[in-house]
Amino acid sequence: MARTIAWLGALFGLAAGTAPAQDALLSRAEASRFEETSRYEDVTRFFGELQKRSPLVRITNFGTSHEGRALPLVILADPPVAQPREAAASGKPIVFIMANIHAGEVEGKEAVQHFARRVATGDLRPLLGKLVVLLAPIYNADGNERISMNNRPSQNGPTGGVGTRENAQGLDLNRDYIKLESPEARALIRLFSRWDPHLTVDLHTTDGSYHGYHLTYSVPLNPATEPRLATFHRGTMMPAIGHAMLDRHGLRTYFYGNFTRSLPAEGSKLREWRAFTHQPRIGQNYVGLRNRLTILSEAYVHLDFKRRVEVTERFVEEICRFAAANADAVRRVTREADEATLREAASPAPFRVGIEHEMKPLPQPVDILVGEVTRVKNPQSGRDMIAMVEDKFVKERMLDYGLFEATRSEPAARAYLVAAGPDTRAAVGKLHAHGIVVEELTAPVTAEVEQFVVTVIKRAPRPFQGHREVQLAGSFKTEKLAFPAGTVVVRTAQPLGRLAACLLEPASDDGLVTWNFLDAVLEVGKAAPVSKLMREQVLPTRTIPPTDER
């Protein structure tokens, strides 16, 4: 109760000593001196008040959580916009920043409030001359309301506790980009389809290794990502943002990773810095397969809460500064990624989809900062928190396994043909949910196709996110087959063609087969229900609207 009274007093300018100006608009983190993080009502109140203070702020909802909470979307633009078509007509890059996908990782939620205040009413307002900015400040709204000091107890604040990693269904929303089983994820993909942001920023907190960076980051890691995006991310965007973070703010940043040890043949132990995964079930890999730029932000968990909020806000600021200064390049590289996907899908040498992958190091070892930590008491719980000793670190030369390569891949089809029927309806529904254009044959067709004959169906021994993942082994054979009217057709000559191929390739390591959506029609010795049309052929089709309930 005492903390609540103090928080209210600070909020309304009544606290003694360090009371803010009477009209100050503070986040709950600021008002509680960073002992607490914002609840759902705090976030909606903050942005409601910000809208009253600035004509550049529009607020809408992009969906509803599992427990029925509206998911707010804040739109910052000058002149103001309220609809996707208005944002597109502005000709400005659209930058989408999402926070709180894991509701125990809370500094992004606070940082976007502080950032929005500066954009709408302060020093960052000039950014809106070049950008339209969208904010989803509290994506995992239900997990946020489960605040407890038992969640992430070793995290260095806020001392009053944080929410849960999972949503109210017990699902990790950052593992739900393929299967789309949460209402939150389905709403997010609808947002992507409607607003089509050029750049998405996803705000997190680290777990794991004791490194010497204030913040680490990642970009799309799936090798099927259009190469122009990878080149722009690694060759242009991230170096510029990293330099700005250090030169302007004195903050150390690098690509996300964790320390591991290997045992080479000569017997000496060497440490390695390894990235996470290439799988599109993870947000930054998924967005990359939609031909869009994306950055995953990971504030260092052992910085104190106030400092993590500050570092995250600075990172968002520098990302937006870069996007504003390079607006033409941001629009161009995403447009060219779409054009290249359409062109390659219709060529004799289509893009390829990885089936098996392995990590590979950068060409040369790099200096990685190894940090130092200490333990401090949480004054509210009495438990130890692990705290960064901020300026104590050493450089250690090691291999940076920051890339993935496909050790086995398949060429994308010009079109994937899926047998229609109740056993494939859920899979087709997922394609629609991703925004992929889906058609059906309006007349029978005979075509030469490649069929994947299954020799092994490997099911994971334990469930993950409610599924026992499936991987297929087998081989392709070429056959001339008759396909009846009603057969589902998914062409890869569409902007989401890379994503469609990853979802539909039978042996994909993170597609519709993986997540059990085709289990009913998989059988050893028989062809998978997805055929690949590899040559140009006229197909009589009609588009199936997403609302089709057949």
N, C-alpha and C positions, 0 to 999 in steps of 0.2 A: 504493500500500500504506500509506504514512504517513497519508493522509487517512482510509483505512478504519480503521486502528488508532485514530486520534483520534476518529472517529465512534463506534466501539464503546466507547471509554473514556468518552466523554461520555454515551452512552446508559445505561451501567451505573453512572454516578456515579464513575468512576475517574480522570477527567482532572484534572490539577492546576489550581490557581488558581480557576477558575470552575465547579468541579464541581457539578452539581445535586444535590438531595437523592437519597438512594439509591433511593427508590421513585418518582422522577419518571418520568412517561410522556411521552416526547418523540417528535415526528415526526423523520424523517431530516433535514428542513430545519433544525429547531431544533438537533438534535444536531451537525450539521455547520456550525453558525453561518451557515446559509443559503448555503453554497457548493454544496450538492447538493440534488436533489429526490428524493422517495421512489420507490423501485422498487415493483413489484407486491407482493413479499413484505413490504416495509416496511409497506405499507398494511394488508395482511391481518393482519400481526403486531400493529400498533397497535390495530386494532379488536378483535382477539381478546383482547388484554390489557385493553382498556377494558371489554369484557364481563365479564371476571373481577372487575373493580372495582365494577361497578354492576349492580344487578338490573333497571335500566330499559333495558338494551341487548339487542336481539335481532339476530342476524345470519343472513341467508339469501343465496341467490343468485337473480338474476332472469334469468339466461341464461348463455350461453357464447360467448366470443369466437371469431373465425375460427381462431385457433391453439389453441383448446381451453381457454383460461383461464376459470375461473368468474368471473362478474361479480357482485361482492358488493353486497348491499343491506343497509344498517344501519337498524334501526327503533328509534327513541327514543320511548318513551311511558311515561306514569305514570297508571294502572297499565300494566304491560307488555302489548304486543300482539304477536302473531306472524302473524296472518292478516288479509287485507283486510276480512273481515266483522267482525272485532273492532274494527278501526279505524273502520269505518262506524258500528258500534253505539255507539261512544264519543260520537258527536255532535260531535266536535271537527273543525275544519278539518285536512285532511291537507296538509302542506307537503312537497314533494319537491324536493330539492336535488341537482343532478348536476354533476359536475366532470370535467375531463380529456377532454371530447369531442374536443378537439384537444390531443394529448399533448405539444405544444411549449408550451402555455399552462398552466403547471403550478401557479400559485399557488392556484387553486381546490382542487386536490387536497390541498394542505397546509392551507388555511384550514378545510376541512370537518373535518379531524382535530382541529384546535385548537378549533373550534366544538363538536364533539361532546363533547370532553373537558369543556368548561365546562357543557354541557347535562346530561351524565350525572353529573358529580361536582362541579360548581362553581357559579358565580354565576348561570348561566342555567337552572338546573334548574326554577325556577318556570314557565318557558315551557310545560312539559309539562302543567301544569294546564289549559292552554287548547288545546294543539296536539298532533297526532301528526306527528313529523318523520321523513321517509325520506331517506336519503343514498345516492347512487350515487357513491362517491368516486373511482373510477378506471374510467370508462366505456370509454374507448379503451385497454384494458389492453395490447393487443399493440403499439400505437404507443408506449406508455410505455416498453416494454423496449428500444426502439431509441434509447436515449439517446446523444447525440453532441454535441460542441462545434461541429459543423458545422451543427446545426439552429438556426435563428433566431440566428445569431451576433451580430447587433447588439443583441439583447435585453439589457436590463440585469440579467443574472444569471438563474438561478444559474450561477456560473462553471464548474461541472462539467458543464454540458450539459443538454439536455432531449430529449424524445422527438419523434416525428414528428406532423405534422398528420393524416395519413391512417392508416387501420387497416391490417392486414396484407394486405388485398386491394388496397390503393391507393385506397380510397374515402374521401372526406370524409364523415364521419358526420353532419355538419351540412348536407349536401346530399342526404341519403338518406331524408328523412321521407315522401316520396311513393312512391318506387319500392321502398323497403325491400329492398335487395339485399344488405345485410350482416346477419349473424346478430345483431350488436349492435343494429341498428335494429329488427329484428323483435322482439327481446327487450324493448326499451324500450317499444314500442307495446303489447306484452302487459302490461307493468307498468302503463301508463296505463289499459288496459281493466280490469285486475283491481283496482288500488288506487284509481283515479279521483281523483288528487290535486286539491284545489281550486286549488292554487297550485304552479307549477313554477318553479324558479330554475335557470338554466343559466350556469355560470361560465366566463368566457373572459378573454383578454388582447387589447388592441388591436393593430392595425397602422396605419400611415399617419400622419395629421396630428399635428403638434406642438402639442397644445392645452395648456390650463392646468388640467385637471381631474385629480383623483386616480383617478376612476373615472367611466365613462359607462355608460349602460344603454339598453335598448330594451324596448318592449312590442309586442303584436301590431300589425302595420301593414297587414294585408290589409283592404280596405274591407268585405269580406263578414263580418267578425267581428261578432258580435252587439253592437249599439250600447251596451248596458248595461255590457259589459266595457270598452269603450273609454272611456266616461265615468268609470267607477270608476278605471281605470288612471291616466288623465291628470288627472282632477279631484280625486281623493281620495288614492289610494295613493302615487303617486310624489312628489307635493308633500310629503306627510307624511314619507316616508322621506328625501327630500332634505334637508328641514329638520333632521331628527334627525342625519343624517350631519354636517352643518355645526355644529349647535349642541352636540351631545354630543361629537363627535370632531374638529372642526375640519377636516373633509374636504370638498373641493369635488366635486360631482357634477352631471351634466346628461345629457340625452338623447344617445345615441350619434350620432356623425356624423363627417364629414370635410370639409375645406375644398376648395371648388372655386371657379373664377372664371367669371363670365359676362361677356358683352360686350353691354350694352344698346344700344338704338338711338342714344342720345346719345353713345356712344363711350367712356364712362368705365368702367373695370374695377371691379367690385364683387365682394367675396368672398361666398360662400354657405356655409352649414353644411348638409350633406345627409346624410340617413339612408341606410340600405342598401336593402333590397328588401322588397316586399310578398309575395313568393312563399312558398307553404306548404312548399316543400322545406326551408326554414329553420325551426329549432325553435320560435322564439317565435311565428311566424305560424301554424305548424301547430297548436300547442296552443291558440291563440286560436280556431281553427276547430273545435276540440273543445269550445268553450264553457267554457273554463277560463282562469283568470288565469295569467299567466306574465311573468317578468322575465328579460331577458338582461343579464348583468353583464359589463362589459369593463374590467378593471383596466388602468391606463395602463402600457404596455409599458416606458416609459423611467424609471419609478420603479424603485428598486433592488428586488431580489427580496424581501427581508425586508419592505419597506414595502408591496409589492403584496399579499403574504400578509395583512398586517395590515389593509389597506384592504378586501380581499375579505371577510375574517372580520367586520369591522365592518358591512359591507353586509348580509351574511347575517344577522347579529345584528339589525339594524334592520328588515329585512324580517320576521323572525319576531316581533319585538316588535310590529310593526304588525299582523300577522295575529292574534296573541294578543289584542291590545287591541280588535280589530275583528272578532272571530270570527263574530259573528252576521251582520255585513255581508258577510263573505267567503262564508259559506254561502248567504246570501240571493241575492247577485248571480249566483252560478253556477247556483243553482236556477232563478232567473228567466230566465237565458239559455236554459236547456233548455226551460222552459215556453214562452218566446216563439218558439223555433224550431219547436216542435210546432204552436203556434197559427198562426204565419204560413204554415207549409208547407201547412196545410189551408184557407187563406183565399183569397179571390179576388185578393188582392194579396200574393203570396209574396215572400220575401226574394229579392234579386238576386245574381247571380254576376258578378263583373267579368271581362271578356274582354280588354280593353286598359286599361292604367293609366298614370298619370303622377304625378310628385311635385308636391305643392303646398306653398307656404310657410304658416307660421302667419300670422294676420291682420296682425301688426305685427312689425317687426324686433326683434331681441333682442340683448343683450350676450353675446357668446361670448368665452370666455377663450382667448387665444392665448399659448402657452407658449414657454419658452426651453429649449434643450438644450445640452449640451456632450458631449465625448467622453472616455471613460475606458478604460483598458486592462484587458482580461480577463487577470489574472495567470497563468492556466493556458494559454490559447491564444495570448496575445500580440496578439489582434485588438482592434480598437476596438469598444466598446459605446457606445450613445447613451444619455446620462443626462439625466433631467429636472433642471433647476434649479428646485427644488420651489416656491419662493415668488416666482419672477420670472415675471410674466405681465402682459398688458395686456388690457383689455376693448375689443372691436371690435364695433361695431354692424353687424349683417348680417341678411339673411333666413335664417330657419331652415326649410329644406325637410324638415320632419319628418313629413309626412303623405302619404298616397297617396289618390288618388281614381280611380274607374273612369270612363274616358272612353267606354267602351262596355260594356254589361252585358246580361245576359239574365235573365229571371225563372226561378227554380228550378221544376222540374216537381214535381207532386204525387208522381209516380213516374217513374223512368227504367226503360225496358224495353230489355233487352239480349238480342240473339239468342244462344241457347245454342249451344255447339259448341266444337270444339278451338281455333278461332281466337280465341275470347274467354275461354277457360278461365283464362289467366294473369291477365287483367284482373279476373275474378270472384274469383280467389284473392287479389289485392291488396285488394279490398274487404273480404274476410274478415279479412285480416291487420290491417287498420286497426280492426277491431272493429265494422264496420258491419253492421247486420242485412240479410241478403240472402234473398230469397224466390224461389220459382218458381211459375209458373202450373200448377195441377193440372188445368185444362181449357182448351180453346181460348176465346179472347176476341176480340171485335171492338171496337175502340176508335178514337176520333178522337184522333190524336196529331200532334205537330209533329216533322217530320224535317228534319235538317240536310243539305242537298244540297251536296256539296263542289265548289268551283270551283278551289281552289288547295291543293296540299299543299306546304308550304314546309319543307324540311329544313335544319337547321343545316349550314354547310359543314364544320365541324370537330366532332369528338366532344367531349362534356363528360361526365365521370364514366362513360365507356364507352358513351354514347348520343349519337346525332345527333337532337337535339330536333326535334319536329314541331309546326308551327302550321298550322291549317286556316283557309281563307277559304271563305265560302259564304253561303247564306241558308236560312231555314226555310220549309217549306211545310206546310200542314195537310192531312192525309189520313186517311181512314177505312181502317184496315188490320185484317187478321185475324192474331192472334198465337197460335201453337200452344202446347199444353201443354209445359212445360219452359222457356218463355221466362223469363229472369231478371228479377226485379222488385226495385227498390230504392226504397223510399218515403223521402221527405224528412221526414216526420212522425216523426222519431226524434231523440234527443239529438245524434247525429252527422250530422244531415241537412245541415248547412252544408258539412261536409267531404265528404259523399257527392256533393253537387251540384258542388263544385269539381273533384272527381275525374272526374265523368261528363259534365259539360257538354262537348259536342263541341269547341267552340272555346276552351275554357279555356286560359289561358296557362301552367298548371302542373298538368295533370291526367294521366290515364292515356294520353290521346292523345299528350301532350307526350313521354312517356317510352317511346314505341314499343310499348306493350302492345296496341294495336289496329292495328298496321301492316298485318297480313295482310288486313284487311277494309276498308281505306281505298282509295277509287278516285275519281278526278276524274269528275264527272258523276253520281255515285251517292250515295245517302244514307249517312251515317255509321251504324254499327250500333247506335247508342243513340237510341231514340225517347223523346219527352217527352209524358207524359200530363198535361195541364194542368187537366182538370176532374175533379170527384169521380165515381168509378165504382167499383162493387163488383168486386173482383178475387178469384177463387178461387185461393188460394195456400197454400203451406206454406213454412215456414222451412227454408232449406238450412243444415244445421249446418256449421261451419267445417271439420270433419274429412271432409266429403264429398269423395271423391277421383274423382268422375266424370270 
